[in-house]
């Protein structure tokens, strides 16, 4: 019985896969290094929980409002208030131990009760730092809130006085303050943020770009091996066994496709096990999308092998292609927000469509049948077909062919 039409290409692909799994350096580069980078990025950018800062506070007010401002700021979950003496604050500012200090001036309580803007000064080194600026914004918001409460108390007092129902001094302020405190403790409106299907974890954001970049790099670097085999005459000897040119290309493509698919499946499976970013459905969608993406990049690798005359040329083309496509294609940022010429260049890269599809599935929870993901699949399929056609047209079996 004669072998089937895919027997020889599959045998050639099996040989390529065996060589890949025996090459420990290739395995380390393809599988371990992307994971290391993911952990580094998550550790660097993902360890930032909700904002929290220390508000350094000097209270020169002799009335109750200055202390009330400090209490309200400290009650906020994002702020911890540390009260300093004026001289200690100046000393620490001079030594750069602190860079931002809120100083409540004398007469703060009186001005607040009279409806005047109360005296508050911010002492800074430089611009006070990002945390200092945020703390200042919180303080300004609390002061405006306190001014608004006093204004309400004054208007209530004016209305009661106009109706001939004057209240004892301080009673209106106490009652209004109690009502506001109750409203803050039990607000009538609650805002709840809920992400439906989407994932905002840093690993879910960084992983698609790193996987597409390293898959492109590892597979395109494999073109150098094919160029070297052509230069040594290995391909000619294979052709002498009855292997056709089409079978040679198909077998080479299948080998690189198998390597890339294993790389994608391995990295996403470890991410699922380590970070729990997938459900079974989304993991299946990611793998299905990965099949199309790897098919496209494997065909791109054949183009590099067809155009390069030496292994060094293939390596440099692979490096240049990977770097340009990774930067323009959004491996490090979301390229969908680009405008003008940059957007046009981004859409000419494999990475743009691969990253867009993976991020839609992982971070937004879109299914494969969604319009955006289907568009990415169709474009990647087009890249695979066009690249395969170009490779078939220009591929050389002999090293001395022009």
PyMOL commands that set and color helices and strands:
alter all, ss='L'
color gray80, all
select helices_A, chain A and resi 7-22+24-45+64-75+86-94+108-114+129-162+171-185+202-221+223-232+234-240+245-275+280-307+311-328+335-337+340-346+350-362+371-394
alter helices_A, ss='H'
color red, helices_A
select strands_A, chain A and resi 53-59+79-83+100-104+120-124
alter strands_A, ss='S'
color yellow, strands_A
deselect
rebuild
show_as cartoon
